[in-house]
Amino acid sequence: MVLAPFASDPARSRGRRYPLESGSNRGQRDDYQRDRDRIVHSIAFRRLRHKTQVFVAPDGDHFRVRLTHSLEVAQIGRTIARALGLNEDLTEALCLAHDIGHPPFGHAGEDALKAAMAGAGGFDHNANTLRVLTRLESPYIHHPGLNLSWEMLEGLAKHNGPVASAPWALAEIDADYPLDLHGQPSLEAQVAALSDDIAYDNHDIDDGIRAGLLTLDDARTEPLIAEGWARASSRWPDCSDDQLLGELIRNQIGRMVGDLLAESRSRIAAAEPRSVEDVRAQPGPLIAFSPAMAAAERDLKRFMYSRLYHHPQQLAVADQARAIVAGLTEAYLADPSALPEDWRARLPEGEPERTRHIGDFIAGMTDRYAVARYREVIGPVDMPDGE
């Protein structure tokens, strides 16, 4: 397809930190297709299969994990990118990679690791995504990291918009390979960020009801859900609640995507960007929900926090998860000989590098690996192992 003039064009990429090796013949792919493929083939991406999305080691095969969530985000992102004339491959790559920096146990694990590493600069999962992809995942002979394009790294760094104050992990990368952190992200990165919101806003409702932590009656108290349910049930009055739930989720995703496309086209037309650099120079994002949908989406998030994410059963598991991450960090700092041999061999002598190295090890763990290491290094814990 023909790209819009304000789309990211691989032929005009700012390149990579390290030149591609000469003489390689690995298919006719442009820079962003290579980025996507490098993400999909990475160990860090495969680990997302056993990292929490909403539920820790869910009891059943039908619940989402970080891996399936990332795939769903990518499908939504590609649909939006295609409709707007943006680069689908860069959008997909950003969507697939956006959660790679999450530690075990989702936000509970991140809270614990942030506290445990407070003296070494703390922990931020978004910055850690960049650290994993530029420092820790190193399958190549000539350089560290996956050597992704500048546009890929910039989009990941600014997943939540321009960065006013970079965490230490991101600041290190930006110092080595400046990513224009204060400018707006590309439209592909803006699409990836809102595709993430659309995916988890809706799919977490589905998983919450399947798990029995949300009821349909609860969900229908939220106006956005109530409107969608009323439309679905009036159209298919003889269908079961299970069938209507699936229709509700699909229609709500479509409604949010449609709203985003209409609002974004209006903003793009008003701003008249002629290049991706014009996009970066804008005072605000060009990819957005309408004011009415943005307000409804914020209300939906508040509802999900109060009814699902902060459900007493979820909070109890989160407490256990934080104890596991905090306990492992304390144990490895006190006795680094408990680290696996390869991690122990690379342990820095001084601080804060020593704590950050241990933080890298723990952040890379899957939920089940963290539970297993806790039992091995510290003792019994009442947590599912996700087998």
Contacts in CASP RR format, 6 or more apart in sequence:
PFRMAT RR
TARGET T0000
AUTHOR 0000-0000-0000
METHOD contacts of the structure
MODEL  1
MVLAPFASDPARSRGRRYPLESGSNRGQRDDYQRDRDRIVHSIAFRRLRH
KTQVFVAPDGDHFRVRLTHSLEVAQIGRTIARALGLNEDLTEALCLAHDI
GHPPFGHAGEDALKAAMAGAGGFDHNANTLRVLTRLESPYIHHPGLNLSW
EMLEGLAKHNGPVASAPWALAEIDADYPLDLHGQPSLEAQVAALSDDIAY
DNHDIDDGIRAGLLTLDDARTEPLIAEGWARASSRWPDCSDDQLLGELIR
NQIGRMVGDLLAESRSRIAAAEPRSVEDVRAQPGPLIAFSPAMAAAERDL
KRFMYSRLYHHPQQLAVADQARAIVAGLTEAYLADPSALPEDWRARLPEG
EPERTRHIGDFIAGMTDRYAVARYREVIGPVDMPDGE
1 82 0 8 1.000
1 85 0 8 1.000
1 88 0 8 1.000
2 85 0 8 1.000
3 9 0 8 1.000
3 85 0 8 1.000
3 86 0 8 1.000
3 87 0 8 1.000
4 84 0 8 1.000
4 85 0 8 1.000
4 86 0 8 1.000
5 273 0 8 1.000
5 274 0 8 1.000
5 275 0 8 1.000
6 187 0 8 1.000
6 268 0 8 1.000
6 273 0 8 1.000
6 274 0 8 1.000
6 275 0 8 1.000
6 276 0 8 1.000
6 278 0 8 1.000
6 279 0 8 1.000
7 84 0 8 1.000
7 85 0 8 1.000
7 86 0 8 1.000
7 87 0 8 1.000
7 187 0 8 1.000
7 188 0 8 1.000
7 276 0 8 1.000
8 32 0 8 1.000
8 86 0 8 1.000
8 87 0 8 1.000
8 90 0 8 1.000
8 151 0 8 1.000
8 186 0 8 1.000
8 187 0 8 1.000
8 188 0 8 1.000
8 276 0 8 1.000
9 87 0 8 1.000
9 276 0 8 1.000
10 30 0 8 1.000
10 31 0 8 1.000
10 32 0 8 1.000
10 33 0 8 1.000
10 87 0 8 1.000
10 89 0 8 1.000
10 90 0 8 1.000
10 149 0 8 1.000
11 30 0 8 1.000
12 276 0 8 1.000
13 31 0 8 1.000
13 32 0 8 1.000
13 149 0 8 1.000
13 150 0 8 1.000
13 151 0 8 1.000
14 149 0 8 1.000
14 150 0 8 1.000
14 151 0 8 1.000
15 31 0 8 1.000
15 149 0 8 1.000
15 150 0 8 1.000
16 31 0 8 1.000
16 147 0 8 1.000
16 148 0 8 1.000
16 149 0 8 1.000
16 150 0 8 1.000
17 134 0 8 1.000
17 143 0 8 1.000
17 147 0 8 1.000
17 176 0 8 1.000
17 177 0 8 1.000
18 142 0 8 1.000
18 143 0 8 1.000
18 147 0 8 1.000
20 147 0 8 1.000
21 142 0 8 1.000
29 37 0 8 1.000
30 89 0 8 1.000
31 149 0 8 1.000
31 151 0 8 1.000
32 87 0 8 1.000
32 89 0 8 1.000
32 90 0 8 1.000
32 93 0 8 1.000
32 149 0 8 1.000
32 151 0 8 1.000
32 152 0 8 1.000
33 89 0 8 1.000
34 149 0 8 1.000
35 89 0 8 1.000
35 90 0 8 1.000
35 93 0 8 1.000
35 148 0 8 1.000
35 149 0 8 1.000
35 152 0 8 1.000
36 89 0 8 1.000
36 90 0 8 1.000
36 92 0 8 1.000
36 93 0 8 1.000
36 96 0 8 1.000
38 146 0 8 1.000
38 147 0 8 1.000
38 148 0 8 1.000
39 45 0 8 1.000
39 93 0 8 1.000
39 96 0 8 1.000
39 97 0 8 1.000
39 100 0 8 1.000
39 133 0 8 1.000
39 146 0 8 1.000
39 148 0 8 1.000
40 96 0 8 1.000
42 100 0 8 1.000
42 133 0 8 1.000
42 137 0 8 1.000
42 139 0 8 1.000
42 146 0 8 1.000
43 137 0 8 1.000
44 100 0 8 1.000
44 101 0 8 1.000
44 132 0 8 1.000
44 133 0 8 1.000
44 136 0 8 1.000
44 137 0 8 1.000
44 364 0 8 1.000
45 67 0 8 1.000
45 70 0 8 1.000
45 96 0 8 1.000
45 97 0 8 1.000
45 100 0 8 1.000
46 67 0 8 1.000
47 364 0 8 1.000
47 366 0 8 1.000
48 65 0 8 1.000
48 66 0 8 1.000
48 67 0 8 1.000
48 70 0 8 1.000
48 99 0 8 1.000
48 100 0 8 1.000
48 102 0 8 1.000
49 65 0 8 1.000
49 66 0 8 1.000
49 67 0 8 1.000
49 366 0 8 1.000
50 65 0 8 1.000
50 366 0 8 1.000
50 367 0 8 1.000
50 368 0 8 1.000
50 369 0 8 1.000
50 386 0 8 1.000
51 65 0 8 1.000
51 66 0 8 1.000
51 67 0 8 1.000
51 99 0 8 1.000
51 102 0 8 1.000
51 104 0 8 1.000
51 106 0 8 1.000
51 366 0 8 1.000
51 367 0 8 1.000
52 65 0 8 1.000
52 66 0 8 1.000
52 102 0 8 1.000
52 104 0 8 1.000
52 105 0 8 1.000
52 106 0 8 1.000
52 108 0 8 1.000
52 321 0 8 1.000
52 367 0 8 1.000
53 63 0 8 1.000
53 64 0 8 1.000
53 65 0 8 1.000
53 66 0 8 1.000
53 68 0 8 1.000
53 69 0 8 1.000
53 106 0 8 1.000
53 200 0 8 1.000
53 204 0 8 1.000
53 207 0 8 1.000
54 63 0 8 1.000
54 64 0 8 1.000
54 204 0 8 1.000
54 207 0 8 1.000
54 208 0 8 1.000
54 308 0 8 1.000
54 309 0 8 1.000
54 314 0 8 1.000
55 63 0 8 1.000
55 207 0 8 1.000
55 211 0 8 1.000
55 314 0 8 1.000
56 105 0 8 1.000
56 317 0 8 1.000
56 321 0 8 1.000
56 367 0 8 1.000
56 383 0 8 1.000
56 384 0 8 1.000
57 367 0 8 1.000
57 368 0 8 1.000
57 371 0 8 1.000
57 383 0 8 1.000
57 384 0 8 1.000
57 385 0 8 1.000
57 386 0 8 1.000
58 65 0 8 1.000
58 211 0 8 1.000
59 384 0 8 1.000
62 210 0 8 1.000
63 207 0 8 1.000
63 210 0 8 1.000
63 211 0 8 1.000
64 72 0 8 1.000
64 203 0 8 1.000
64 204 0 8 1.000
64 207 0 8 1.000
66 99 0 8 1.000
66 102 0 8 1.000
69 99 0 8 1.000
69 199 0 8 1.000
69 200 0 8 1.000
69 203 0 8 1.000
70 95 0 8 1.000
70 96 0 8 1.000
70 97 0 8 1.000
70 98 0 8 1.000
70 99 0 8 1.000
71 96 0 8 1.000
72 199 0 8 1.000
72 203 0 8 1.000
73 95 0 8 1.000
73 96 0 8 1.000
73 98 0 8 1.000
73 192 0 8 1.000
73 195 0 8 1.000
73 196 0 8 1.000
73 199 0 8 1.000
74 91 0 8 1.000
74 92 0 8 1.000
74 95 0 8 1.000
74 96 0 8 1.000
74 195 0 8 1.000
76 95 0 8 1.000
76 195 0 8 1.000
76 198 0 8 1.000
76 199 0 8 1.000
76 253 0 8 1.000
76 257 0 8 1.000
77 91 0 8 1.000
77 92 0 8 1.000
77 95 0 8 1.000
77 191 0 8 1.000
77 192 0 8 1.000
77 195 0 8 1.000
78 88 0 8 1.000
78 91 0 8 1.000
78 92 0 8 1.000
78 95 0 8 1.000
79 257 0 8 1.000
80 86 0 8 1.000
80 91 0 8 1.000
80 191 0 8 1.000
80 194 0 8 1.000
80 195 0 8 1.000
80 257 0 8 1.000
80 260 0 8 1.000
80 261 0 8 1.000
80 287 0 8 1.000
81 87 0 8 1.000
81 88 0 8 1.000
81 91 0 8 1.000
81 92 0 8 1.000
81 188 0 8 1.000
81 191 0 8 1.000
82 88 0 8 1.000
83 261 0 8 1.000
84 187 0 8 1.000
84 191 0 8 1.000
84 261 0 8 1.000
84 264 0 8 1.000
84 265 0 8 1.000
84 268 0 8 1.000
86 187 0 8 1.000
86 188 0 8 1.000
86 191 0 8 1.000
87 188 0 8 1.000
90 151 0 8 1.000
90 152 0 8 1.000
90 186 0 8 1.000
90 188 0 8 1.000
91 188 0 8 1.000
91 191 0 8 1.000
91 192 0 8 1.000
91 195 0 8 1.000
93 152 0 8 1.000
94 152 0 8 1.000
94 155 0 8 1.000
94 156 0 8 1.000
94 159 0 8 1.000
94 188 0 8 1.000
94 189 0 8 1.000
94 192 0 8 1.000
95 192 0 8 1.000
95 195 0 8 1.000
95 196 0 8 1.000
97 129 0 8 1.000
97 133 0 8 1.000
97 152 0 8 1.000
97 156 0 8 1.000
98 129 0 8 1.000
98 156 0 8 1.000
98 159 0 8 1.000
98 192 0 8 1.000
98 193 0 8 1.000
98 196 0 8 1.000
99 125 0 8 1.000
99 129 0 8 1.000
100 129 0 8 1.000
100 132 0 8 1.000
100 133 0 8 1.000
101 125 0 8 1.000
101 126 0 8 1.000
101 128 0 8 1.000
101 129 0 8 1.000
101 131 0 8 1.000
101 132 0 8 1.000
101 363 0 8 1.000
101 364 0 8 1.000
102 110 0 8 1.000
102 125 0 8 1.000
102 128 0 8 1.000
102 363 0 8 1.000
103 109 0 8 1.000
103 110 0 8 1.000
103 113 0 8 1.000
103 123 0 8 1.000
103 125 0 8 1.000
103 128 0 8 1.000
103 325 0 8 1.000
103 362 0 8 1.000
103 363 0 8 1.000
103 364 0 8 1.000
103 365 0 8 1.000
104 321 0 8 1.000
104 324 0 8 1.000
104 325 0 8 1.000
104 362 0 8 1.000
104 364 0 8 1.000
104 365 0 8 1.000
104 366 0 8 1.000
104 367 0 8 1.000
104 369 0 8 1.000
104 370 0 8 1.000
105 112 0 8 1.000
105 318 0 8 1.000
105 321 0 8 1.000
105 322 0 8 1.000
105 324 0 8 1.000
105 325 0 8 1.000
105 367 0 8 1.000
105 370 0 8 1.000
106 321 0 8 1.000
107 318 0 8 1.000
108 317 0 8 1.000
108 318 0 8 1.000
108 319 0 8 1.000
108 321 0 8 1.000
108 322 0 8 1.000
108 325 0 8 1.000
109 321 0 8 1.000
109 322 0 8 1.000
109 325 0 8 1.000
110 123 0 8 1.000
110 125 0 8 1.000
111 322 0 8 1.000
112 321 0 8 1.000
112 322 0 8 1.000
112 323 0 8 1.000
112 324 0 8 1.000
112 325 0 8 1.000
112 326 0 8 1.000
112 329 0 8 1.000
113 122 0 8 1.000
113 123 0 8 1.000
113 325 0 8 1.000
113 329 0 8 1.000
113 359 0 8 1.000
113 362 0 8 1.000
113 363 0 8 1.000
114 122 0 8 1.000
114 123 0 8 1.000
114 124 0 8 1.000
115 326 0 8 1.000
116 123 0 8 1.000
116 325 0 8 1.000
116 326 0 8 1.000
116 327 0 8 1.000
116 329 0 8 1.000
116 330 0 8 1.000
116 359 0 8 1.000
117 123 0 8 1.000
117 329 0 8 1.000
117 355 0 8 1.000
117 356 0 8 1.000
117 359 0 8 1.000
119 352 0 8 1.000
119 355 0 8 1.000
120 168 0 8 1.000
120 351 0 8 1.000
120 352 0 8 1.000
120 355 0 8 1.000
120 356 0 8 1.000
121 167 0 8 1.000
121 168 0 8 1.000
121 352 0 8 1.000
122 167 0 8 1.000
122 168 0 8 1.000
123 359 0 8 1.000
123 363 0 8 1.000
124 167 0 8 1.000
124 169 0 8 1.000
124 170 0 8 1.000
125 363 0 8 1.000
126 156 0 8 1.000
126 157 0 8 1.000
126 159 0 8 1.000
126 160 0 8 1.000
126 170 0 8 1.000
127 157 0 8 1.000
127 166 0 8 1.000
127 167 0 8 1.000
127 168 0 8 1.000
127 169 0 8 1.000
127 170 0 8 1.000
128 169 0 8 1.000
128 363 0 8 1.000
129 156 0 8 1.000
129 159 0 8 1.000
130 153 0 8 1.000
130 156 0 8 1.000
130 157 0 8 1.000
130 169 0 8 1.000
130 170 0 8 1.000
130 173 0 8 1.000
131 169 0 8 1.000
131 170 0 8 1.000
131 172 0 8 1.000
131 173 0 8 1.000
131 360 0 8 1.000
132 363 0 8 1.000
132 364 0 8 1.000
133 145 0 8 1.000
133 146 0 8 1.000
133 148 0 8 1.000
133 153 0 8 1.000
133 156 0 8 1.000
134 144 0 8 1.000
134 145 0 8 1.000
134 146 0 8 1.000
134 148 0 8 1.000
134 153 0 8 1.000
134 173 0 8 1.000
134 177 0 8 1.000
135 144 0 8 1.000
135 145 0 8 1.000
135 173 0 8 1.000
136 145 0 8 1.000
136 360 0 8 1.000
137 145 0 8 1.000
137 146 0 8 1.000
138 144 0 8 1.000
138 145 0 8 1.000
139 145 0 8 1.000
139 146 0 8 1.000
140 146 0 8 1.000
140 147 0 8 1.000
150 177 0 8 1.000
150 179 0 8 1.000
151 186 0 8 1.000
151 188 0 8 1.000
153 173 0 8 1.000
153 177 0 8 1.000
153 179 0 8 1.000
154 179 0 8 1.000
154 180 0 8 1.000
154 185 0 8 1.000
154 186 0 8 1.000
154 189 0 8 1.000
155 185 0 8 1.000
155 186 0 8 1.000
155 188 0 8 1.000
155 189 0 8 1.000
155 192 0 8 1.000
156 189 0 8 1.000
157 163 0 8 1.000
157 170 0 8 1.000
157 173 0 8 1.000
157 174 0 8 1.000
157 179 0 8 1.000
157 181 0 8 1.000
158 179 0 8 1.000
158 181 0 8 1.000
158 183 0 8 1.000
158 184 0 8 1.000
158 185 0 8 1.000
158 189 0 8 1.000
159 185 0 8 1.000
159 189 0 8 1.000
159 192 0 8 1.000
159 193 0 8 1.000
159 196 0 8 1.000
160 193 0 8 1.000
161 184 0 8 1.000
161 185 0 8 1.000
161 189 0 8 1.000
161 190 0 8 1.000
161 193 0 8 1.000
161 285 0 8 1.000
162 181 0 8 1.000
162 182 0 8 1.000
162 183 0 8 1.000
162 184 0 8 1.000
162 185 0 8 1.000
163 170 0 8 1.000
163 181 0 8 1.000
163 182 0 8 1.000
164 182 0 8 1.000
166 174 0 8 1.000
166 181 0 8 1.000
168 352 0 8 1.000
168 356 0 8 1.000
170 181 0 8 1.000
173 179 0 8 1.000
174 181 0 8 1.000
180 280 0 8 1.000
183 280 0 8 1.000
183 281 0 8 1.000
184 190 0 8 1.000
184 279 0 8 1.000
184 280 0 8 1.000
184 281 0 8 1.000
184 282 0 8 1.000
184 284 0 8 1.000
184 285 0 8 1.000
184 286 0 8 1.000
185 193 0 8 1.000
185 280 0 8 1.000
186 276 0 8 1.000
186 279 0 8 1.000
186 280 0 8 1.000
187 276 0 8 1.000
187 279 0 8 1.000
187 286 0 8 1.000
187 287 0 8 1.000
190 285 0 8 1.000
190 286 0 8 1.000
190 287 0 8 1.000
191 287 0 8 1.000
193 287 0 8 1.000
194 260 0 8 1.000
194 287 0 8 1.000
194 288 0 8 1.000
194 289 0 8 1.000
197 297 0 8 1.000
198 253 0 8 1.000
198 256 0 8 1.000
198 257 0 8 1.000
198 260 0 8 1.000
199 253 0 8 1.000
201 256 0 8 1.000
201 297 0 8 1.000
201 300 0 8 1.000
201 301 0 8 1.000
201 304 0 8 1.000
202 249 0 8 1.000
202 252 0 8 1.000
202 253 0 8 1.000
202 256 0 8 1.000
203 249 0 8 1.000
204 304 0 8 1.000
204 308 0 8 1.000
205 214 0 8 1.000
205 219 0 8 1.000
205 225 0 8 1.000
205 249 0 8 1.000
205 304 0 8 1.000
206 245 0 8 1.000
206 246 0 8 1.000
206 249 0 8 1.000
208 214 0 8 1.000
208 308 0 8 1.000
209 215 0 8 1.000
209 216 0 8 1.000
209 219 0 8 1.000
209 245 0 8 1.000
213 307 0 8 1.000
213 308 0 8 1.000
213 311 0 8 1.000
213 313 0 8 1.000
213 314 0 8 1.000
214 307 0 8 1.000
214 308 0 8 1.000
216 229 0 8 1.000
216 241 0 8 1.000
216 245 0 8 1.000
218 307 0 8 1.000
219 225 0 8 1.000
219 229 0 8 1.000
220 226 0 8 1.000
220 229 0 8 1.000
221 303 0 8 1.000
222 299 0 8 1.000
222 300 0 8 1.000
222 303 0 8 1.000
223 296 0 8 1.000
223 299 0 8 1.000
224 252 0 8 1.000
224 296 0 8 1.000
224 297 0 8 1.000
224 299 0 8 1.000
224 300 0 8 1.000
225 248 0 8 1.000
225 252 0 8 1.000
225 300 0 8 1.000
228 248 0 8 1.000
228 251 0 8 1.000
228 252 0 8 1.000
228 255 0 8 1.000
229 244 0 8 1.000
229 248 0 8 1.000
231 251 0 8 1.000
232 244 0 8 1.000
232 247 0 8 1.000
232 248 0 8 1.000
232 251 0 8 1.000
233 239 0 8 1.000
233 244 0 8 1.000
236 243 0 8 1.000
236 244 0 8 1.000
236 247 0 8 1.000
239 247 0 8 1.000
256 289 0 8 1.000
256 293 0 8 1.000
256 297 0 8 1.000
259 289 0 8 1.000
259 290 0 8 1.000
259 293 0 8 1.000
260 287 0 8 1.000
260 288 0 8 1.000
260 289 0 8 1.000
260 293 0 8 1.000
262 290 0 8 1.000
263 288 0 8 1.000
263 289 0 8 1.000
263 290 0 8 1.000
263 293 0 8 1.000
264 286 0 8 1.000
264 287 0 8 1.000
264 288 0 8 1.000
267 285 0 8 1.000
267 286 0 8 1.000
267 287 0 8 1.000
267 288 0 8 1.000
268 286 0 8 1.000
271 278 0 8 1.000
271 282 0 8 1.000
271 286 0 8 1.000
272 278 0 8 1.000
273 279 0 8 1.000
273 282 0 8 1.000
273 286 0 8 1.000
279 286 0 8 1.000
288 294 0 8 1.000
289 297 0 8 1.000
308 314 0 8 1.000
317 383 0 8 1.000
320 381 0 8 1.000
320 382 0 8 1.000
320 383 0 8 1.000
321 383 0 8 1.000
323 381 0 8 1.000
324 370 0 8 1.000
324 371 0 8 1.000
324 374 0 8 1.000
324 381 0 8 1.000
324 383 0 8 1.000
325 362 0 8 1.000
325 370 0 8 1.000
327 374 0 8 1.000
327 378 0 8 1.000
328 362 0 8 1.000
328 370 0 8 1.000
328 373 0 8 1.000
328 374 0 8 1.000
328 377 0 8 1.000
328 378 0 8 1.000
329 358 0 8 1.000
329 359 0 8 1.000
329 362 0 8 1.000
331 338 0 8 1.000
331 377 0 8 1.000
331 378 0 8 1.000
332 338 0 8 1.000
332 339 0 8 1.000
332 358 0 8 1.000
332 361 0 8 1.000
332 362 0 8 1.000
332 377 0 8 1.000
333 354 0 8 1.000
333 355 0 8 1.000
333 358 0 8 1.000
336 344 0 8 1.000
336 347 0 8 1.000
336 354 0 8 1.000
336 358 0 8 1.000
337 344 0 8 1.000
338 377 0 8 1.000
339 347 0 8 1.000
339 358 0 8 1.000
339 361 0 8 1.000
340 361 0 8 1.000
343 357 0 8 1.000
343 361 0 8 1.000
346 357 0 8 1.000
347 354 0 8 1.000
347 357 0 8 1.000
347 358 0 8 1.000
348 354 0 8 1.000
348 357 0 8 1.000
362 370 0 8 1.000
365 373 0 8 1.000
367 386 0 8 1.000
368 385 0 8 1.000
368 386 0 8 1.000
368 387 0 8 1.000
371 381 0 8 1.000
371 383 0 8 1.000
371 384 0 8 1.000
371 385 0 8 1.000
371 386 0 8 1.000
372 385 0 8 1.000
374 381 0 8 1.000
375 381 0 8 1.000
END
